[in-house]
Amino acid sequence: MSDRRSRWPEPRCPVRPGEPCTLCQPGATGPQDCGLVYLVMSDAELRAGIAGQAGSARSVRAVRGAATAAPGQTP
C-alpha cells in the first residue's frame, strides 16, 4: 500500500482570482461566509471587474507556463 496523505481542497478567493482564501475578514471561515465576497459578488460592476481580472490571470499563467515548458513539451 502506498503512503498517500489526504489533502483537503484549498478554497480559492473569488475576489483575488487565482489566490487562496487567506481569511482576511474577521470571523470568516472561507469564501462561503466572507462579507467582502458577498459585497463584491452582489454588485454587478464589481463582479464584472473580477471576471476581467480572472481572465487576465489565466492568460498570464498560460504565458508563464509556455515559457517554462521544455522544448517539445506542452504546458
KESE-576547 format. One record per residue (C-alpha): x, y, z. Coordinates in nm, 4 decimals. Last residue first. Layout:
N
<r X="X" Y="Y" Z="Z"/>
...
This chain:
75
<r X="0.2328" Y="2.3042" Z="-2.0515"/>
<r X="0.3204" Y="2.1381" Z="-2.3833"/>
<r X="0.6580" Y="1.9722" Z="-2.4187"/>
<r X="0.8652" Y="1.9841" Z="-2.7376"/>
<r X="1.1176" Y="2.2171" Z="-2.5802"/>
<r X="1.0762" Y="2.2171" Z="-2.2004"/>
<r X="0.7941" Y="2.4280" Z="-2.0626"/>
<r X="0.8913" Y="2.7422" Z="-1.8672"/>
<r X="0.7787" Y="2.9979" Z="-2.1254"/>
<r X="0.4567" Y="2.8103" Z="-2.2013"/>
<r X="0.3662" Y="2.8018" Z="-1.8332"/>
<r X="0.4356" Y="3.1737" Z="-1.7952"/>
<r X="0.2149" Y="3.2522" Z="-2.0957"/>
<r X="-0.0658" Y="3.0317" Z="-1.9643"/>
<r X="-0.0372" Y="3.1849" Z="-1.6162"/>
<r X="-0.0626" Y="3.5361" Z="-1.7649"/>
<r X="-0.3685" Y="3.4320" Z="-1.9698"/>
<r X="-0.5433" Y="3.2884" Z="-1.6648"/>
<r X="-0.4704" Y="3.5994" Z="-1.4554"/>
<r X="-0.6116" Y="3.8250" Z="-1.7257"/>
<r X="-0.9320" Y="3.6213" Z="-1.7476"/>
<r X="-0.9693" Y="3.6295" Z="-1.3700"/>
<r X="-0.9170" Y="4.0052" Z="-1.3690"/>
<r X="-1.1984" Y="4.0523" Z="-1.6198"/>
<r X="-1.4322" Y="3.8358" Z="-1.4092"/>
<r X="-1.3383" Y="4.0451" Z="-1.1047"/>
<r X="-1.4333" Y="4.3619" Z="-1.2915"/>
<r X="-1.7694" Y="4.2097" Z="-1.3925"/>
<r X="-1.8395" Y="4.1213" Z="-1.0275"/>
<r X="-1.7546" Y="4.4783" Z="-0.9253"/>
<r X="-1.9974" Y="4.6200" Z="-1.1796"/>
<r X="-2.2801" Y="4.3766" Z="-1.0916"/>
<r X="-2.2583" Y="4.4292" Z="-0.7149"/>
<r X="-2.3740" Y="4.1257" Z="-0.5103"/>
<r X="-2.0486" Y="3.9383" Z="-0.5794"/>
<r X="-1.8354" Y="4.2174" Z="-0.4351"/>
<r X="-2.0444" Y="4.2593" Z="-0.1202"/>
<r X="-2.0728" Y="3.8853" Z="-0.0511"/>
<r X="-1.7012" Y="3.8266" Z="-0.1135"/>
<r X="-1.6194" Y="4.1071" Z="0.1308"/>
<r X="-1.8530" Y="3.9664" Z="0.3951"/>
<r X="-1.6915" Y="3.6228" Z="0.3825"/>
<r X="-1.9266" Y="3.3347" Z="0.4661"/>
<r X="-1.8734" Y="3.0970" Z="0.1695"/>
<r X="-1.5296" Y="3.2398" Z="0.0876"/>
<r X="-1.3816" Y="3.0780" Z="0.3986"/>
<r X="-1.4205" Y="3.0649" Z="0.7761"/>
<r X="-1.4892" Y="3.4350" Z="0.8069"/>
<r X="-1.4983" Y="3.5880" Z="1.1549"/>
<r X="-1.2572" Y="3.8700" Z="1.0770"/>
<r X="-1.2095" Y="3.9179" Z="0.7006"/>
<r X="-0.8677" Y="3.8252" Z="0.5599"/>
<r X="-0.9382" Y="3.4512" Z="0.5784"/>
<r X="-0.6472" Y="3.3889" Z="0.3403"/>
<r X="-0.8545" Y="3.2290" Z="0.0646"/>
<r X="-0.6130" Y="3.1003" Z="-0.1961"/>
<r X="-0.5124" Y="3.3126" Z="-0.4941"/>
<r X="-0.6008" Y="3.2556" Z="-0.8603"/>
<r X="-0.8551" Y="3.5340" Z="-0.8768"/>
<r X="-0.8447" Y="3.7779" Z="-0.5834"/>
<r X="-1.2127" Y="3.8485" Z="-0.5056"/>
<r X="-1.3251" Y="3.4876" Z="-0.5655"/>
<r X="-1.0679" Y="3.3652" Z="-0.3132"/>
<r X="-0.9852" Y="2.9993" Z="-0.3679"/>
<r X="-1.0586" Y="2.7301" Z="-0.1101"/>
<r X="-0.7818" Y="2.4704" Z="-0.0691"/>
<r X="-0.9185" Y="2.1210" Z="-0.1102"/>
<r X="-0.8301" Y="1.8977" Z="0.1832"/>
<r X="-0.5333" Y="1.6770" Z="0.1348"/>
<r X="-0.5118" Y="1.3081" Z="0.2064"/>
<r X="-0.1615" Y="1.1823" Z="0.2562"/>
<r X="-0.0622" Y="0.8862" Z="0.0484"/>
<r X="0.1528" Y="0.6111" Z="0.1954"/>
<r X="0.1247" Y="0.3482" Z="-0.0747"/>
<r X="0.0000" Y="0.0000" Z="0.0000"/>
